[in-house]
Amino acid sequence: MFSGGQKDFAKYCRSNSAFSDSPFDIEHILPISLGGKFVLENLALSCHGCNLHKSSKTEGFDVVSEETVRLFHPRKDFWKDHFAWAHGFSIIVGLTSIGRATVETLKLNREGLVNQRQLLYLFGQHPPD
């Protein structure tokens, strides 16, 4: 899972580590500052941008339900249950309150990520399986 090879994908934005301009981070799903442990069940591969936006957050605001909900948990949740691709696989759309809150909180559609997805799609390198 943390091998650094071409098939390593960030668990939130689904970026491919082979095309990242910086090493991916080992992210604490439940931050240490909130009682999280440094154990495999609490770790996820994250691009640096998603990790910075997530920081110590475990919840986000869903504009549809107008509620604060927990963020996507990459060890317990399935990505496809909460997210889908739109606009030629360049935009991540939240399908659930958890998905929408995660997209907004982690800024999963940052301009650089969207541009990268568009280019990688043209060369058959996106979306990940």
N, C-alpha and C positions, 0 to 999 in steps of 0.2 A: 504493500500500500504506500509506503514512503520511500520507494526505491529511487526516485528521481529520473526514471525512464520516460520514454515517449508516451506511454499509456497512463501516466499519472495525471488525473484530472482533479481540479479544485472541486470540493464537494458542494460549494454554494453556486458559484458562477459557471462552473463546468469548463473553465479554461484549461488548456493543455499546457503542462509544464514545459514541453519542448519548444513552445512558442512564447514563453514569458520572458520579459526583459529582466526579471529578478527571480531569485529562488523562491519557491513556495514556502509558506510558514506552516508550522505545526500549531494548530489553533486549539485552544481549550474550549470545548463546547459549553461547559459550565465553567466560567472563569475561576481561577484559583482564588481571586479576591472575594468570590461568593461561595467558597467552600469546595470548588472543583478540585479534582486530584489529577496528578500526572500519571494516568493509567490509560491503556489503549482505548477503553470504552468511552473515554472523555476527550479523545484527540481526533482531529480531522485535518486533512490537507486543505489549505486555503491559500488563495493568491494573496499577496501582500495587501492589495487594496481592500478586499473583502474583510480581511482580518483587522485592518485599521478602522473600517466603518463599524464592524461588529464590536470591537473593543471588549468591554465587559457587559455588553447588553445581552439579555436573554429574552427580551420581549420587544415588540414593536407595535405600532398603531396601524390597524387596518381601516382604510378610508371607507370601505363599503359597509362593513358592520359597525363602524365607528366605535370599535372596541380595541383595547390593548390585549394582544395575544402573544403566546410564546413564539419564538422564532423556530424555523426549520431545524430539526435535529438530525444531522447526517448519519448518525448511528442507529436511530430508531425509526426515522421516516424514510419513505421512498420518494426520490426526487420527482418522478413522473406523477405521483399522487398530488403534488402541490404546485407543479410548474409545467409550463408548455413553452414551445418555441413559436414565435410569430415573426412576420416580416422577413421571410427568407432565412429563418433560423438565426436571426441576429438579435432579437429582443426576447428576453425572458418575461413571461406573463405569469402572474400568480393566479392559480385556479381556486385556491382556498384562502381563508383569512390568514392562515399561517404563511402561505406562499406570498400573498400580497404584502404582508407586513415585512417579510424577509426581503423581498425585492426592493422595497422602499428603504428599509433600515440599512441594508448592506450596499445599496446603490448598485444593484446587479446589472443595470443597463447604463453604466458609465460610458461616456463617449468613446474612450479608447477601447473598451471591451467590445462595444457594438461594431466599431470599425474593424477590429481584429477578426471578429466572427464573420463579417461580410467577406473579408479577404480569404480567410481560411475556407469558407464555404466554396468560393470560386475554384479553389485548388483541391477540393474533395477532402479536406482535413477537418471539417466541422459539419454537423454536430457530432459529439462523441456518441458512441454506441449506447 
